[in-house]
Amino acid sequence: MLSPCLAMAQQGVVRAQGQTVAADCAGRPAEVSGNGNKITFSGICRELRVRGGGNVITIQFASGAALDIEGSGNRIRYTMAGGSVPPTLRISGNDTDVAPEPGTPAPQAPAQAIALTGDGQRLELDCTDRPVSISGNRSRYVLRGGCRAVVVHGDANGVVTELMPGAAVEIEGNGTGLTYTMPAGGEPQLVIRGINSSAIRTNDVALPPPQAAAAWPAATSGPAPPPLPLAPIPASDTVPVLMHELNATVVAEGTLVIFQADMLFDAITANLHNDAPGRLVPLIELIRQINPSGLLVTMQDRADLDLARKRAMALQGWLSDTGQIKLPIKTAAATGEAAINVLILR
């Protein structure tokens, strides 16, 4: 049976006194609590937090990792993975010795971030060892090469990306779906704020074939690379992202999407509230990609069937007029939990 300190070490956390310990980061943050330890971390660590003194630590950092030390007499020797941006340091204490291992390449200036803005964009580009910021709505991006970070602000965006180990992902907005791949053993740092937004890891859905791979610029410290020429992302790649964004399910009659009533309508009225269009945009795009025979919109309410009918008709009108869905749309009302079901018929 493993000792308590070794058991914790397997999770990238070492709490010990005067021990020699081997630990595995596996893309996670590393933590050391104690004094007089000799610790070797394997794998790629995106952060190291030390609380204690007299520790000798050998570690491999992800590009741009954070090193936070409180204590005296600690000695840290590191190598870099996934680029050569050195760790950021926060040190409190005396006689601390932090240096790269002999032979570690000299630090370079961090690669400049790639900023993508605008609504309704469809872009594909190389983000190797660069952070990417996305600001806008209703856009679809394919990011290749291993992004250092991906930050998405806006509604109804779909992102398919390759991430480097320990990458940071932040989503702020509603109805945004991010699907990512990452080398085995690593996990991203995830922050998600919004309704119906999510990030899922997949090894089953490959990125679509590059449209002009030879045209991709290499990551440098200069200006952000220009995007590849605008081109539609094939439906076969977009539909899984949209299905995930909407939490849609495939049923015998077609594809079913369910919204809670308060996500779309003001209380006890048939008026769509102001942020409803942003939540409905992925539904419109999914309908267009599937090219169905028609729609069945069923509004459920526990007691007020008249309100249910009015809400179903209001959504029908919005999809036809604002959403420009030129398909037969039938409506129905039913008793049940307040929700609206949109059945995209085969």
C-alpha positions as CSV (number, residue, x, y, z in Angstrom):
1,M,0.0,0.0,0.0
2,L,1.3,3.5,-0.8
3,S,2.2,5.8,1.9
4,P,-0.1,8.9,2.3
5,C,2.6,11.2,0.8
6,L,3.1,9.0,-2.2
7,A,-0.7,8.7,-2.7
8,M,-1.0,12.4,-2.8
9,A,2.1,12.7,-5.1
10,Q,0.3,10.7,-7.7
11,Q,-2.2,13.5,-8.1
12,G,0.5,16.1,-8.5
13,V,0.3,17.1,-4.8
14,V,3.0,16.4,-2.3
15,R,2.6,16.9,1.4
16,A,5.6,15.5,3.2
17,Q,8.6,16.2,5.5
18,G,12.1,15.1,4.6
19,Q,11.0,12.7,1.8
20,T,12.3,11.8,-1.6
21,V,9.2,11.7,-3.8
22,A,8.5,11.1,-7.5
23,A,5.2,12.7,-8.7
24,D,3.3,13.1,-11.9
25,C,1.7,16.3,-13.0
26,A,-0.1,15.0,-16.1
27,G,-1.0,18.5,-17.2
28,R,-2.3,19.5,-13.8
29,P,-1.0,22.1,-11.3
30,A,1.7,20.8,-8.9
31,E,1.7,21.6,-5.2
32,V,4.3,21.0,-2.5
33,S,3.6,21.5,1.2
34,G,6.4,20.7,3.6
35,N,10.1,21.1,4.3
36,G,13.3,19.4,3.3
37,N,11.9,17.3,0.5
38,K,13.6,16.2,-2.7
39,I,10.9,16.0,-5.4
40,T,11.0,15.1,-9.1
41,F,7.8,15.9,-11.1
42,S,7.3,14.0,-14.4
43,G,4.8,15.1,-17.0
44,I,4.1,18.7,-17.9
45,C,3.1,21.0,-15.1
46,R,1.1,24.2,-15.8
47,E,1.7,25.6,-12.3
48,L,3.9,24.9,-9.2
49,R,2.8,26.1,-5.7
50,V,5.3,25.7,-2.9
51,R,4.6,26.2,0.8
52,G,7.6,25.4,2.9
53,G,11.4,25.6,2.9
54,G,14.5,23.7,2.0
55,N,12.9,21.8,-0.8
56,V,14.8,20.7,-3.9
57,I,12.4,20.3,-6.9
58,T,12.9,19.3,-10.5
59,I,10.0,20.0,-12.8
60,Q,8.9,20.4,-16.5
61,F,6.7,23.5,-17.0
62,A,4.2,24.2,-19.7
63,S,4.9,27.4,-21.7
64,G,4.1,30.4,-19.5
65,A,3.4,28.4,-16.4
66,A,3.0,30.0,-12.9
67,L,5.5,29.5,-10.1
68,D,4.3,30.6,-6.6
69,I,6.7,30.1,-3.7
70,E,6.2,31.0,0.0
71,G,9.2,29.8,2.1
72,S,12.9,30.1,2.3
73,G,15.8,28.0,0.9
74,N,13.9,26.3,-1.9
75,R,15.8,25.2,-5.0
76,I,13.8,24.8,-8.3
77,R,15.3,23.5,-11.5
78,Y,13.0,23.4,-14.5
79,T,12.8,22.6,-18.2
80,M,10.1,23.9,-20.7
81,A,7.6,22.0,-22.8
82,G,5.3,23.3,-25.5
83,G,7.3,26.4,-26.2
84,S,9.9,28.4,-24.4
85,V,8.0,31.1,-22.6
86,P,9.5,31.1,-19.1
87,P,7.3,30.7,-15.9
88,T,5.9,33.7,-14.2
89,L,7.2,34.1,-10.7
90,R,5.7,35.0,-7.3
91,I,8.2,34.5,-4.5
92,S,8.0,35.3,-0.8
93,G,10.9,34.2,1.3
94,N,14.7,34.2,1.4
95,D,17.5,32.3,-0.3
96,T,15.3,31.0,-3.1
97,D,17.1,29.6,-6.2
98,V,15.1,29.2,-9.4
99,A,16.9,28.4,-12.7
100,P,16.4,26.4,-15.9
101,E,18.3,23.1,-16.2
102,P,21.5,23.3,-18.1
103,G,20.8,23.0,-21.9
104,T,17.3,24.5,-21.6
105,P,16.8,26.9,-24.6
106,A,17.0,30.6,-23.8
107,P,13.6,32.2,-23.1
108,Q,11.9,34.0,-26.0
109,A,9.4,36.7,-25.9
110,P,5.9,35.3,-25.7
111,A,4.2,34.8,-29.0
112,Q,1.7,37.5,-29.7
113,A,-2.0,36.7,-29.1
114,I,-4.4,36.2,-32.0
115,A,-7.5,38.4,-31.7
116,L,-10.6,37.4,-33.7
117,T,-13.6,39.7,-33.7
118,G,-16.9,40.1,-35.5
119,D,-20.2,38.3,-36.0
120,G,-21.0,35.4,-38.3
121,Q,-17.3,34.6,-39.0
122,R,-16.2,31.2,-40.4
123,L,-12.4,31.0,-40.1
124,E,-9.7,28.4,-39.9
125,L,-6.2,29.2,-38.7
126,D,-3.0,28.0,-37.0
127,C,-2.6,28.9,-33.3
128,T,0.5,26.9,-32.4
129,D,1.7,28.0,-28.9
130,R,-0.4,31.2,-29.1
131,P,-3.3,32.4,-27.0
132,V,-6.5,33.1,-29.0
133,S,-9.2,35.6,-28.0
134,I,-12.6,35.5,-29.8
135,S,-15.1,38.3,-29.5
136,G,-18.4,38.2,-31.4
137,N,-21.5,36.1,-32.0
138,R,-22.7,33.3,-34.2
139,S,-19.3,32.4,-35.5
140,R,-17.6,29.1,-36.3
141,Y,-13.8,28.7,-35.8
142,V,-11.4,25.8,-36.4
143,L,-8.1,26.3,-34.6
144,R,-5.2,24.0,-35.3
145,G,-1.7,23.3,-34.0
146,G,-2.2,23.5,-30.2
147,C,-3.4,26.8,-28.8
148,R,-1.9,28.0,-25.5
149,A,-5.2,29.5,-24.4
150,V,-8.7,30.1,-26.0
151,V,-10.9,32.9,-24.6
152,V,-14.4,33.3,-26.1
153,H,-16.7,36.2,-25.4
154,G,-20.1,36.3,-27.1
155,D,-23.2,34.2,-27.8
156,A,-23.9,31.2,-30.1
157,N,-20.3,30.5,-31.1
158,G,-18.9,27.1,-32.1
159,V,-15.2,26.4,-31.8
160,V,-13.3,23.2,-32.7
161,T,-9.7,23.4,-31.4
162,E,-6.5,21.6,-30.7
163,L,-5.0,22.6,-27.3
164,M,-1.5,22.3,-25.9
165,P,-1.2,20.6,-22.5
166,G,-2.3,22.8,-19.6
167,A,-4.0,25.3,-21.9
168,A,-6.5,27.7,-20.4
169,V,-10.1,27.9,-21.8
170,E,-12.5,30.6,-20.9
171,I,-16.0,31.0,-22.2
172,E,-18.3,34.0,-21.3
173,G,-21.6,34.0,-23.1
174,N,-24.7,31.9,-23.9
175,G,-25.1,29.0,-26.3
176,T,-21.4,28.6,-27.1
177,G,-19.9,25.2,-27.6
178,L,-16.2,24.4,-27.7
179,T,-14.9,21.0,-28.7
180,Y,-11.2,20.3,-28.1
181,T,-8.5,17.7,-28.4
182,M,-5.4,17.6,-26.3
183,P,-2.4,15.2,-25.9
184,A,-3.1,12.3,-23.6
185,G,-2.7,13.0,-19.9
186,G,-3.3,16.8,-20.0
187,E,-6.4,18.7,-18.9
188,P,-7.2,22.3,-19.7
189,Q,-8.0,25.0,-17.1
190,L,-11.7,25.6,-17.7
191,V,-13.8,28.7,-16.8
192,I,-17.3,28.9,-18.2
193,R,-19.8,31.6,-17.5
194,G,-23.1,31.6,-19.3
195,I,-26.2,29.6,-20.1
196,N,-26.0,26.5,-22.4
197,S,-22.3,27.0,-22.9
198,S,-19.8,24.1,-22.5
199,A,-16.4,22.7,-23.4
200,I,-16.1,19.0,-24.2
201,R,-13.0,16.9,-24.9
202,T,-13.2,14.5,-27.8
203,N,-10.9,12.1,-29.5
204,D,-13.7,10.8,-31.7
205,V,-14.3,13.8,-33.9
206,A,-11.3,14.8,-35.9
207,L,-10.7,18.3,-37.2
208,P,-11.8,18.8,-40.8
209,P,-9.1,18.5,-43.4
210,P,-7.1,21.7,-43.7
211,Q,-8.3,24.1,-46.5
212,A,-4.8,25.4,-47.3
213,A,-2.4,24.0,-44.8
214,A,0.6,25.2,-46.8
215,A,-0.6,28.8,-46.3
216,W,-0.5,28.7,-42.5
217,P,2.1,31.0,-41.1
218,A,4.4,29.6,-38.4
219,A,3.9,31.0,-34.8
220,T,6.3,33.8,-34.2
221,S,6.5,36.8,-31.9
222,G,5.3,39.2,-34.7
223,P,1.8,40.2,-35.7
224,A,-1.0,37.7,-35.5
225,P,-1.2,35.6,-38.7
226,P,-3.9,36.5,-41.2
227,P,-6.8,34.0,-41.3
228,L,-7.1,31.6,-44.2
229,P,-9.5,32.6,-46.9
230,L,-13.1,32.5,-45.8
231,A,-14.8,29.2,-46.5
232,P,-17.8,27.4,-45.1
233,I,-17.0,24.7,-42.5
234,P,-18.6,21.5,-43.9
235,A,-21.9,20.5,-42.4
236,S,-20.5,17.3,-41.2
237,D,-18.2,19.2,-38.9
238,T,-20.6,21.9,-37.8
239,V,-23.6,19.7,-36.9
240,P,-21.9,17.9,-34.0
241,V,-20.9,21.2,-32.5
242,L,-24.5,22.6,-32.9
243,M,-26.0,19.4,-31.5
244,H,-23.8,19.7,-28.4
245,E,-24.5,23.4,-28.0
246,L,-28.3,22.8,-28.0
247,N,-28.1,19.5,-26.1
248,A,-30.2,18.0,-29.0
249,T,-31.1,14.4,-29.2
250,V,-31.9,12.2,-32.2
251,V,-35.4,10.5,-32.0
252,A,-37.4,8.4,-34.4
253,E,-39.1,11.4,-36.0
254,G,-36.0,13.6,-36.3
255,T,-33.9,15.8,-34.0
256,L,-35.4,17.2,-30.7
257,V,-34.3,20.4,-29.1
258,I,-35.8,21.4,-25.7
259,F,-35.7,24.9,-24.2
260,Q,-36.9,25.8,-20.7
261,A,-39.7,28.3,-21.1
262,D,-38.0,31.0,-19.0
263,M,-34.9,30.8,-21.3
264,L,-37.0,32.3,-24.1
265,F,-40.1,34.0,-22.7
266,D,-40.8,36.8,-20.2
267,A,-42.8,35.5,-17.2
268,I,-46.5,34.7,-17.9
269,T,-46.4,36.3,-21.3
270,A,-45.8,35.2,-24.9
271,N,-43.1,37.8,-25.5
272,L,-39.6,36.6,-26.3
273,H,-37.2,38.4,-24.0
274,N,-34.2,40.3,-25.2
275,D,-31.5,37.6,-25.0
276,A,-33.8,34.9,-26.6
277,P,-32.5,35.5,-30.2
278,G,-28.9,34.7,-29.1
279,R,-30.1,31.4,-27.8
280,L,-32.1,30.6,-30.9
281,V,-29.3,31.3,-33.4
282,P,-27.7,27.9,-33.0
283,L,-31.1,26.3,-33.6
284,I,-31.6,28.2,-36.9
285,E,-28.2,27.1,-38.1
286,L,-28.8,23.5,-37.1
287,I,-32.1,23.6,-39.1
288,R,-30.3,25.0,-42.1
289,Q,-27.6,22.4,-41.9
290,I,-30.0,19.4,-41.5
291,N,-32.4,20.7,-44.2
292,P,-35.4,19.0,-42.7
293,S,-38.9,18.5,-44.1
294,G,-40.5,20.7,-41.4
295,L,-40.8,21.6,-37.7
296,L,-43.2,20.8,-34.9
297,V,-43.1,23.4,-32.1
298,T,-44.8,22.1,-28.9
299,M,-45.2,24.4,-25.9
300,Q,-45.9,22.8,-22.5
301,D,-47.3,24.5,-19.5
302,R,-48.6,23.1,-16.2
303,A,-51.9,24.8,-16.3
304,D,-52.3,27.5,-18.9
305,L,-52.8,25.9,-22.3
306,D,-53.8,29.2,-23.9
307,L,-50.5,30.7,-22.9
308,A,-48.8,27.6,-24.2
309,R,-50.5,28.0,-27.6
310,K,-49.6,31.7,-27.8
311,R,-45.9,31.0,-27.0
312,A,-45.7,28.3,-29.6
313,M,-47.2,30.6,-32.2
314,A,-44.8,33.4,-31.2
315,L,-41.8,31.1,-31.7
316,Q,-43.3,29.9,-35.0
317,G,-43.5,33.5,-36.2
318,W,-40.0,34.4,-35.0
319,L,-38.5,31.4,-36.8
320,S,-40.3,32.2,-40.0
321,D,-39.9,36.0,-40.1
322,T,-36.6,36.8,-38.2
323,G,-35.0,33.4,-38.6
324,Q,-36.0,33.2,-42.3
325,I,-36.9,29.5,-41.9
326,K,-39.0,28.8,-45.0
327,L,-40.4,25.4,-43.9
328,P,-43.8,24.1,-42.8
329,I,-43.9,24.9,-39.0
330,K,-46.7,23.3,-37.0
331,T,-47.6,24.2,-33.4
332,A,-49.1,22.4,-30.5
333,A,-49.8,22.9,-26.8
334,A,-49.6,20.3,-24.0
335,T,-49.8,20.0,-20.3
336,G,-46.4,19.5,-18.5
337,E,-43.3,21.1,-17.2
338,A,-43.0,24.6,-18.7
339,A,-40.8,23.9,-21.7
340,I,-40.8,24.3,-25.4
341,N,-39.9,21.4,-27.7
342,V,-38.7,21.9,-31.2
343,L,-38.8,18.7,-33.3
344,I,-36.8,19.0,-36.5
345,L,-38.6,16.5,-38.7
346,R,-36.6,14.2,-41.1
